[in-house]
């Protein structure tokens, strides 16, 4: 059996694996269990009682976290004319129309988020094989296909995250950094969980919030009690 590094063992000793914590307690423990020398990212994992193979049980959306993610986001906007100027003024890192489509098709990938105006989607659709697998394809359902590019850019820069349930029924999302205050992490986590609760598909049966855990890049997973977020009538 491989030996657990001393720092890792000390971090794991802070957490009671048999216990489910409140959101505030869990976020406090994430900070206590930190041992890496860099500012670790904090991630939330929520297992939902849905079957993503069924279109009517696909849970997907976007939310602006109250305290942002702590990550500098490079935004690319596909737009032209007045909307191109609007995107630049809002702080977009890269803006263009057909010229930018050609640049990306040639291998340019130095960006984290993509926004497009509806009139550009015919051209942007050609980049599906490049942007799709990376989760970067603009989509009206998460607000990245819009004529309100100024607001979309500001939200992306201000901490808007996109989430989508994976094949195993799990939603993974970044909710901040370990350098964040405990309350900021807890409020970000609660904002995302509540957003998922609001999106519960009507066809989902049984327990919807199956499990929730929070962890830093190098730290142990810490269980959060879903009972804080589900109705008393839902199955335990």
BAFIGU-579386 format. One record per atom (N, C-alpha, C): residue in one letter; x, y, z. Coordinates in steps of 0.1 Angstrom, whole numbers, padded with zeros to 4 digits, always signed. Example, Ala and Ser with C-alpha at 12.3 -4.5 7.8 and 13.67 -1.06 7.14 Angstrom:
# BAFIGU-579386
A+0132-0057+0078
A+0123-0045+0078
A+0132-0033+0078
S+0128-0022+0071
S+0137-0011+0071
S+0129+0000+0079
END
This chain:
# BAFIGU-579386
X+0008-0012+0000
X+0000+0000+0000
X+0009+0012+0000
X+0007+0022-0010
X+0016+0033-0010
X+0015+0042+0002
X+0026+0048+0006
X+0026+0056+0018
X+0020+0070+0015
X+0012+0075+0024
X+0005+0088+0022
X+0015+0099+0026
X+0018+0109+0018
X+0027+0119+0022
X+0023+0126+0035
X+0032+0130+0043
X+0030+0135+0056
X+0020+0147+0056
X+0022+0156+0047
X+0013+0168+0046
X-0001+0164+0042
X-0002+0154+0033
X-0016+0149+0029
X-0023+0142+0041
X-0015+0134+0049
X-0020+0127+0060
X-0025+0137+0071
X-0018+0148+0073
X-0022+0158+0083
X-0035+0165+0078
X-0036+0168+0065
X-0048+0174+0059
X-0060+0165+0061
X-0058+0152+0058
X-0069+0143+0059
X-0074+0141+0074
X-0065+0143+0083
X-0068+0141+0098
X-0077+0152+0103
X-0078+0163+0095
X-0087+0174+0099
X-0102+0170+0096
X-0104+0161+0087
X-0117+0158+0082
X-0123+0144+0087
X-0135+0144+0093
X-0141+0132+0097
X-0149+0127+0085
X-0144+0116+0079
X-0150+0111+0066
X-0164+0105+0068
X-0167+0102+0081
X-0180+0096+0083
X-0191+0106+0085
X-0187+0119+0085
X-0197+0130+0089
X-0200+0138+0077
X-0213+0143+0077
X-0217+0153+0067
X-0218+0167+0074
X-0211+0176+0068
X-0210+0190+0074
X-0220+0200+0068
X-0222+0211+0076
X-0229+0222+0070
X-0220+0228+0060
X-0225+0236+0051
X-0217+0243+0041
X-0206+0251+0047
X-0210+0259+0057
X-0200+0268+0064
X-0189+0259+0070
X-0192+0249+0077
X-0182+0240+0083
X-0173+0234+0073
X-0179+0229+0062
X-0171+0223+0051
X-0161+0233+0045
X-0166+0245+0043
X-0157+0255+0036
X-0146+0259+0046
X-0149+0259+0059
X-0138+0262+0069
X-0128+0251+0069
X-0132+0239+0068
X-0123+0227+0068
X-0114+0227+0055
X-0120+0232+0044
X-0112+0232+0032
X-0100+0241+0034
X-0102+0252+0041
X-0091+0261+0044
X-0081+0256+0054
X-0087+0248+0064
X-0078+0242+0074
X-0069+0231+0068
X-0075+0224+0058
X-0068+0212+0053
X-0058+0216+0042
X-0057+0229+0039
X-0048+0233+0028
X-0033+0230+0032
X-0026+0225+0023
X-0012+0223+0026
X-0003+0226+0014
X-0008+0228+0002
X+0000+0232-0010
X+0005+0246-0008
X+0016+0249-0015
X+0022+0262-0014
X+0016+0272-0023
X+0007+0268-0032
X+0000+0277-0041
X-0014+0279-0037
X-0020+0289-0043
X-0034+0292-0039
X-0044+0282-0047
X-0047+0272-0040
X-0055+0261-0046
X-0069+0265-0050
X-0074+0259-0061
X-0088+0261-0065
X-0097+0253-0056
X-0109+0258-0053
X-0119+0250-0046
X-0130+0246-0055
X-0133+0233-0055
X-0143+0228-0064
X-0154+0221-0056
X-0166+0222-0062
X-0178+0216-0056
X-0182+0205-0066
X-0186+0193-0060
X-0191+0182-0068
X-0205+0178-0062
X-0215+0178-0071
X-0229+0175-0067
X-0234+0163-0075
X-0237+0152-0068
X-0243+0141-0076
X-0258+0142-0075
X-0264+0142-0087
X-0278+0144-0088
X-0285+0131-0092
X-0298+0130-0088
X-0306+0118-0091
X-0313+0120-0104
X-0305+0121-0115
X-0310+0123-0128
X-0303+0113-0138
X-0309+0111-0149
X-0303+0103-0160
X-0300+0112-0172
X-0288+0117-0173
X-0285+0127-0184
X-0287+0121-0198
X-0289+0108-0199
X-0292+0102-0213
X-0305+0107-0218
X-0314+0111-0209
X-0327+0115-0212
X-0327+0131-0213
X-0331+0136-0225
X-0330+0150-0227
X-0338+0158-0216
X-0349+0153-0211
X-0357+0160-0202
X-0351+0159-0187
X-0339+0153-0186
X-0333+0152-0173
X-0319+0158-0174
X-0316+0165-0184
X-0303+0172-0186
X-0303+0185-0178
X-0294+0186-0168
X-0293+0199-0160
X-0281+0207-0165
X-0284+0219-0170
X-0274+0227-0175
X-0277+0242-0173
X-0267+0250-0171
X-0270+0264-0169
X-0258+0272-0166
X-0260+0284-0161
X-0249+0293-0157
X-0253+0302-0146
X-0244+0306-0138
X-0247+0314-0127
X-0235+0324-0124
X-0238+0336-0120
X-0227+0345-0116
X-0225+0343-0101
X-0214+0338-0096
X-0211+0335-0082
X-0210+0349-0075
X-0216+0350-0063
X-0216+0362-0056
X-0202+0368-0053
X-0192+0359-0052
X-0178+0364-0049
X-0168+0360-0060
X-0173+0357-0072
X-0165+0353-0083
X-0157+0340-0081
X-0148+0337-0090
X-0141+0324-0089
X-0126+0326-0085
X-0121+0339-0085
X-0107+0341-0082
X-0098+0338-0094
X-0104+0335-0105
X-0096+0332-0117
X-0097+0343-0127
X-0086+0346-0133
X-0086+0356-0144
X-0091+0349-0157
X-0102+0354-0162
X-0109+0347-0174
X-0106+0355-0187
X-0100+0348-0197
X-0098+0354-0210
X-0110+0352-0219
X-0116+0362-0223
X-0129+0361-0230
X-0127+0365-0245
X-0132+0356-0254
X-0132+0358-0268
X-0146+0360-0272
X-0148+0371-0280
X-0162+0374-0285
X-0162+0374-0300
X-0171+0367-0306
X-0173+0367-0320
X-0185+0377-0323
X-0181+0389-0329
X-0191+0399-0331
X-0186+0408-0342
X-0195+0416-0348
X-0190+0426-0358
X-0197+0439-0356
X-0192+0449-0362
X-0198+0463-0362
X-0199+0469-0348
X-0210+0474-0345
X-0212+0481-0332
X-0210+0471-0320
X-0214+0458-0322
X-0213+0448-0311
X-0198+0445-0308
X-0190+0446-0319
X-0176+0444-0317
X-0170+0455-0308
X-0174+0467-0311
X-0169+0478-0302
X-0174+0477-0288
X-0187+0473-0286
X-0193+0471-0273
X-0185+0460-0265
X-0181+0449-0272
X-0174+0439-0265
X-0160+0444-0260
X-0153+0451-0269
X-0140+0457-0265
X-0141+0466-0253
X-0151+0475-0253
X-0153+0484-0242
X-0156+0477-0229
X-0163+0465-0230
X-0167+0458-0218
X-0155+0450-0212
X-0144+0449-0220
X-0132+0443-0215
X-0128+0429-0221
X-0135+0426-0232
X-0132+0413-0239
X-0117+0413-0243
X-0111+0402-0242
X-0096+0400-0245
X-0094+0399-0260
X-0103+0392-0267
X-0102+0390-0281
X-0115+0392-0287
X-0116+0400-0298
X-0129+0403-0305
X-0126+0402-0320
X-0136+0397-0327
X-0135+0396-0342
X-0146+0389-0348
X-0147+0389-0361
X-0158+0382-0368
X-0152+0370-0376
X-0153+0371-0389
X-0148+0361-0397
X-0133+0359-0396
X-0126+0370-0394
X-0111+0369-0392
X-0108+0361-0379
X-0116+0362-0369
X-0113+0355-0356
X-0117+0340-0358
X-0128+0338-0366
X-0132+0324-0368
X-0120+0317-0375
X-0114+0324-0385
X-0103+0318-0392
X-0091+0315-0383
X-0088+0325-0374
X-0077+0324-0365
X-0079+0311-0356
X-0091+0309-0350
X-0093+0298-0342
X-0092+0285-0349
X-0097+0285-0362
X-0097+0273-0370
X-0082+0269-0373
X-0073+0279-0372
X-0059+0276-0375
X-0051+0272-0363
X-0058+0272-0351
X-0052+0267-0339
X-0051+0276-0327
X-0056+0289-0329
X-0056+0298-0317
X-0065+0294-0306
X-0060+0292-0294
X-0069+0287-0283
X-0065+0294-0270
X-0060+0306-0271
X-0056+0313-0259
X-0067+0320-0252
X-0078+0313-0248
X-0090+0319-0242
X-0097+0309-0234
X-0105+0314-0224
X-0112+0305-0215
X-0127+0305-0217
X-0133+0315-0223
X-0147+0317-0225
X-0150+0322-0238
X-0161+0318-0245
X-0164+0323-0258
X-0179+0328-0258
X-0180+0340-0264
X-0194+0346-0265
X-0195+0350-0279
X-0208+0349-0284
X-0210+0352-0298
X-0224+0358-0300
X-0225+0368-0309
X-0238+0373-0313
X-0245+0363-0322
X-0259+0363-0321
X-0266+0353-0329
X-0263+0353-0344
X-0260+0365-0349
X-0257+0366-0364
X-0244+0360-0368
X-0235+0357-0357
X-0222+0351-0360
X-0222+0336-0359
X-0234+0330-0354
X-0234+0316-0351
X-0232+0307-0364
X-0236+0312-0375
X-0235+0304-0388
X-0220+0302-0390
X-0212+0312-0388
X-0197+0310-0390
X-0191+0303-0378
X-0195+0306-0366
X-0190+0300-0354
X-0193+0285-0354
X-0204+0281-0359
X-0208+0267-0359
X-0198+0258-0366
X-0190+0264-0375
X-0180+0256-0382
X-0169+0252-0373
X-0168+0259-0361
X-0158+0256-0351
X-0162+0246-0341
X-0174+0239-0343
X-0179+0230-0333
X-0170+0219-0329
X-0162+0214-0339
X-0153+0202-0335
X-0141+0207-0327
X-0138+0220-0328
X-0127+0226-0320
X-0132+0230-0306
X-0143+0238-0306
X-0148+0244-0293
X-0156+0234-0285
X-0164+0225-0292
X-0173+0216-0285
X-0167+0207-0275
X-0156+0200-0279
X-0150+0191-0269
X-0144+0198-0257
X-0141+0210-0258
X-0135+0218-0247
X-0145+0225-0239
X-0158+0223-0242
X-0169+0230-0235
X-0169+0245-0237
X-0164+0250-0249
X-0164+0264-0252
X-0174+0269-0262
X-0182+0260-0268
X-0191+0264-0278
X-0202+0273-0272
X-0204+0285-0278
X-0214+0294-0273
X-0228+0287-0274
X-0236+0290-0264
X-0249+0284-0263
X-0259+0294-0256
X-0271+0296-0263
X-0280+0305-0257
X-0286+0301-0244
X-0286+0289-0241
X-0291+0284-0228
X-0283+0289-0216
X-0270+0292-0218
X-0261+0297-0207
X-0257+0312-0210
X-0264+0318-0219
X-0262+0332-0221
X-0250+0336-0229
X-0244+0327-0236
X-0232+0330-0244
X-0234+0332-0258
X-0247+0331-0262
X-0251+0336-0276
X-0261+0347-0273
X-0257+0359-0275
X-0265+0371-0272
X-0261+0383-0279
X-0270+0392-0281
X-0266+0405-0286
X-0262+0415-0275
X-0265+0411-0263
X-0261+0419-0251
X-0246+0415-0247
X-0237+0417-0256
X-0223+0412-0254
X-0216+0419-0243
X-0219+0432-0241
X-0213+0439-0231
X-0216+0433-0217
X-0228+0430-0214
X-0232+0424-0201
X-0226+0410-0200
X-0226+0403-0211
X-0221+0389-0211
X-0206+0389-0208
X-0199+0398-0213
X-0184+0399-0211
X-0182+0403-0196
X-0189+0413-0191
X-0188+0417-0177
X-0191+0406-0167
X-0201+0398-0171
X-0205+0386-0162
X-0194+0376-0162
X-0189+0373-0174
X-0178+0363-0175
X-0166+0367-0167
X-0162+0380-0168
X-0151+0385-0161
X-0153+0386-0146
X-0166+0387-0142
X-0170+0389-0128
X-0173+0376-0121
X-0171+0365-0127
X-0173+0352-0120
X-0184+0344-0124
X-0189+0345-0136
X-0200+0336-0141
X-0194+0323-0145
X-0200+0312-0140
X-0196+0299-0143
X-0207+0291-0151
X-0203+0282-0159
X-0213+0273-0166
X-0212+0260-0159
X-0223+0253-0159
X-0222+0239-0153
X-0231+0230-0162
X-0228+0217-0162
X-0235+0208-0169
X-0233+0194-0163
X-0244+0187-0161
X-0244+0174-0155
X-0236+0164-0164
X-0227+0156-0159
X-0219+0147-0167
X-0227+0133-0168
X-0221+0124-0175
X-0228+0111-0177
X-0231+0104-0165
X-0223+0105-0154
X-0225+0098-0142
X-0235+0106-0133
X-0240+0117-0138
X-0250+0124-0130
X-0244+0134-0120
X-0231+0138-0123
X-0224+0147-0114
X-0221+0160-0120
X-0223+0171-0112
X-0220+0184-0117
X-0207+0189-0109
X-0197+0192-0117
X-0184+0197-0111
X-0183+0212-0114
X-0179+0220-0105
X-0177+0234-0108
X-0168+0241-0098
X-0160+0251-0103
X-0151+0258-0095
X-0159+0269-0087
X-0156+0270-0074
X-0164+0280-0066
X-0154+0290-0059
X-0141+0290-0062
X-0133+0300-0056
X-0118+0294-0054
X-0111+0301-0045
X-0098+0297-0041
X-0097+0296-0026
X-0087+0288-0021
X-0086+0286-0007
X-0082+0299+0000
X-0078+0309-0007
X-0075+0322-0001
X-0087+0330+0002
X-0099+0326-0003
X-0112+0332-0001
X-0115+0331+0014
X-0123+0341+0019
X-0129+0339+0032
X-0138+0328+0033
X-0139+0321+0044
X-0149+0310+0046
X-0163+0313+0041
X-0168+0325+0045
X-0181+0329+0042
X-0183+0331+0027
X-0173+0336+0020
X-0174+0338+0006
X-0175+0324-0002
X-0167+0315+0003
X-0168+0301-0003
X-0181+0295-0001
X-0186+0297+0012
X-0199+0291+0015
X-0210+0297+0007
X-0210+0310+0005
X-0220+0317-0002
X-0220+0313-0017
X-0208+0311-0022
X-0206+0307-0036
X-0212+0292-0038
X-0209+0284-0028
X-0213+0270-0029
X-0229+0270-0028
X-0234+0277-0019
X-0249+0277-0017
X-0256+0283-0029
X-0250+0293-0036
X-0256+0298-0048
X-0257+0288-0059
X-0246+0280-0061
X-0246+0270-0071
X-0256+0258-0067
X-0256+0254-0055
X-0265+0243-0051
X-0279+0247-0052
X-0283+0259-0048
X-0296+0264-0049
X-0301+0265-0064
X-0291+0269-0073
X-0294+0270-0087
X-0297+0256-0092
X-0290+0246-0088
X-0293+0232-0092
X-0307+0227-0087
X-0310+0231-0075
X-0323+0227-0069
X-0334+0233-0077
X-0332+0246-0081
X-0343+0253-0089
X-0345+0246-0103
X-0334+0239-0107
X-0335+0233-0121
X-0339+0218-0120
X-0343+0213-0109
X-0347+0199-0108
X-0357+0196-0118
X-0354+0186-0127
X-0364+0182-0138
X-0376+0176-0131
X-0387+0179-0137
X-0400+0173-0132
X-0401+0158-0133
X-0392+0153-0142
X-0392+0138-0144
X-0383+0131-0135
X-0375+0138-0128
X-0365+0132-0118
X-0373+0126-0106
X-0370+0113-0104
X-0377+0107-0093
X-0368+0104-0081
X-0373+0102-0069
X-0365+0099-0058
X-0357+0111-0053
X-0345+0108-0047
X-0337+0118-0041
X-0330+0125-0052
X-0330+0138-0052
X-0324+0146-0063
X-0310+0150-0059
X-0308+0155-0048
X-0294+0158-0043
X-0289+0146-0036
X-0282+0137-0044
X-0277+0125-0038
X-0265+0127-0028
X-0255+0135-0033
X-0244+0138-0024
X-0237+0151-0029
X-0231+0158-0019
X-0223+0170-0022
X-0210+0169-0015
X-0200+0173-0022
X-0186+0174-0016
X-0179+0186-0021
X-0170+0191-0012
X-0162+0202-0016
X-0147+0199-0013
X-0138+0203-0022
X-0124+0200-0020
X-0115+0211-0027
X-0103+0212-0022
X-0093+0220-0029
X-0085+0212-0038
X-0077+0218-0046
X-0069+0210-0057
X-0062+0198-0051
X-0055+0200-0039
X-0047+0190-0033
X-0053+0184-0021
X-0064+0190-0016
X-0070+0186-0003
X-0080+0174-0004
X-0084+0169+0007
X-0094+0158+0007
X-0108+0163+0005
X-0116+0154+0000
X-0130+0157-0002
X-0138+0158+0011
X-0146+0168+0013
X-0154+0170+0025
X-0169+0170+0022
X-0176+0161+0028
X-0190+0159+0025
X-0199+0171+0031
X-0208+0175+0023
X-0218+0185+0027
X-0231+0179+0028
X-0239+0181+0039
X-0252+0175+0041
X-0262+0181+0032
X-0268+0173+0022
X-0277+0179+0013
X-0291+0183+0019
X-0293+0178+0032
X-0306+0181+0038
X-0308+0196+0040
X-0297+0204+0040
X-0298+0219+0041
X-0306+0225+0029
X-0306+0217+0018
X-0311+0223+0006
X-0323+0216+0000
X-0327+0205+0005
X-0338+0197+0000
X-0350+0199+0009
X-0362+0198+0003
X-0375+0198+0010
X-0377+0186+0019
X-0384+0188+0030
X-0387+0177+0040
X-0395+0166+0033
X-0401+0169+0022
X-0410+0158+0016
X-0402+0149+0007
X-0389+0153+0004
X-0381+0145-0005
X-0376+0132+0002
X-0374+0122-0005
X-0369+0110+0001
X-0355+0112+0007
X-0352+0106+0018
X-0339+0108+0024
X-0329+0098+0017
END
